[in-house]
Amino acid sequence: MRLLKITVAFLILVFYSCSKNQHAGSTLEKTAALSVDFDSLSVKTVQEQIKGRWRLRRITGGFGGPQVTHPVTHNPYIILSEDHLVMGNDSLGVFVDAPITWAPATQFGSGYVLSTPNDAVQLVPSGIRNDTLYLLQYAADGVTYHYTR
């Protein structure tokens, strides 16, 4: 009899918590995925849109074309502000911590290119699609970096 009471109490708790979680999830407001094309925007607007910390999820493109996917290991990240860039990962820590300058992208594509001193890093933010930031390597046959927050 005691085992039956404990079992019934357990089942009531399980069903109650399930119904409570379902109800709480249904009242949450859903936000739309952010999608912005940077080609026609001002440099200030682009800087505002990409500011913050991003995690690298995917690398595509390069000499083999856009269908080629490159491996991503050790949780790489990038932290962007209007005038500074930090890049790092779990293995090496911070490996780029430098000021950046912005200029119109005139050689490879359009938009703006952000560059570190001596052009060690040159990236063109092309846009945000479905909450994914696309940074293009500023080079012929460059790769595309796919970042999420």
C-alpha positions in Angstrom: 0.0 0.0 0.0 2.8 2.4 0.9 4.5 1.6 -2.5 1.3 2.4 -4.3 1.0 5.8 -2.6 4.6 6.7 -3.4 4.1 5.7 -7.0 0.9 7.7 -7.3 2.6 10.8 -5.8 5.6 10.4 -8.1 3.3 10.2 -11.2 1.3 13.3 -10.1 4.6 15.2 -9.7 5.8 14.1 -13.1 2.6 15.0 -14.9 2.3 18.3 -13.1 5.9 19.3 -14.0 5.3 18.3 -17.6 2.2 20.4 -17.9 3.8 23.3 -16.2 6.8 23.3 -18.6 4.6 23.0 -21.6 2.5 26.0 -20.4 5.6 28.1 -19.7 7.1 27.4 -23.1 3.9 28.3 -24.9 3.8 31.8 -23.3 7.3 32.7 -24.3 7.6 35.3 -27.0 9.3 34.0 -30.1 11.8 36.3 -31.8 12.4 36.3 -35.5 15.8 35.4 -36.9 17.9 38.5 -37.8 18.7 38.9 -41.5 20.5 42.0 -42.8 22.4 42.6 -46.0 25.4 45.0 -45.5 26.0 46.0 -49.1 24.0 49.2 -49.0 24.4 50.1 -45.3 26.8 52.8 -43.9 29.9 51.7 -42.1 28.5 52.9 -38.8 25.4 50.7 -39.2 27.5 47.7 -40.1 29.7 48.3 -37.0 26.6 48.4 -34.8 25.2 45.2 -36.2 28.3 43.1 -35.8 29.5 44.4 -32.4 29.9 41.7 -29.8 31.2 38.2 -29.3 30.6 35.6 -32.1 31.5 31.8 -32.3 32.8 30.3 -35.5 30.5 27.5 -36.6 31.6 26.9 -40.2 34.1 27.8 -42.9 33.2 27.4 -46.5 34.7 28.3 -49.9 38.3 29.0 -50.9 40.0 27.7 -54.0 37.7 24.7 -54.3 34.6 26.8 -54.5 31.7 27.6 -52.1 30.7 23.9 -51.7 33.9 23.1 -49.9 33.6 23.0 -46.1 36.7 23.3 -43.8 37.0 21.9 -40.3 36.3 24.0 -37.3 38.0 22.9 -34.0 38.7 24.3 -30.5 35.7 26.7 -30.4 37.1 29.7 -32.2 35.6 33.1 -31.5 35.8 36.7 -32.5 35.0 39.8 -30.5 34.3 42.9 -32.6 33.9 46.6 -31.7 34.0 49.7 -33.9 37.7 49.9 -33.7 39.1 46.7 -32.2 39.2 43.0 -32.9 40.0 40.0 -30.7 40.3 36.4 -32.1 41.0 33.3 -30.1 40.0 29.7 -29.3 40.0 27.2 -26.5 43.4 25.7 -27.5 45.6 28.8 -28.1 43.7 31.5 -26.2 43.8 34.9 -27.7 46.0 35.0 -30.9 44.8 38.4 -32.4 44.2 41.4 -30.2 44.5 44.5 -32.4 43.0 47.8 -33.5 41.1 47.7 -36.8 40.5 50.2 -39.5 37.5 50.3 -41.9 37.8 51.1 -45.7 35.6 50.6 -48.7 36.1 47.2 -50.3 37.3 48.1 -53.8 39.2 45.0 -55.0 37.1 41.9 -54.0 33.4 42.6 -53.9 31.6 45.5 -52.2 30.9 46.8 -48.7 33.6 47.6 -46.2 36.8 45.8 -45.3 38.0 45.7 -41.7 41.8 45.4 -41.4 44.3 44.9 -38.6 47.7 46.6 -38.8 49.9 45.2 -41.6 46.7 43.7 -43.0 47.3 40.5 -41.0 43.5 40.1 -40.9 41.2 41.5 -43.6 37.5 40.6 -43.5 34.4 41.9 -45.2 31.2 41.6 -43.3 28.7 40.7 -46.0 25.6 40.3 -43.8 23.6 38.4 -41.2 21.3 35.7 -42.4 19.2 33.7 -39.9 21.3 35.0 -37.0 24.6 33.9 -38.7 27.2 36.6 -39.4 29.1 36.0 -42.7 32.6 37.4 -42.8 34.4 37.0 -46.2 38.2 36.8 -46.4 39.3 39.8 -48.4 41.2 37.9 -51.1 40.7 36.2 -54.4 39.1 32.8 -53.8 38.8 33.7 -50.1 36.8 31.6 -47.6 33.6 32.6 -45.8 33.5 32.4 -42.0 30.0 31.6 -40.5 29.7 33.0 -37.0 26.8 32.9 -34.5 26.3 34.7 -31.2 
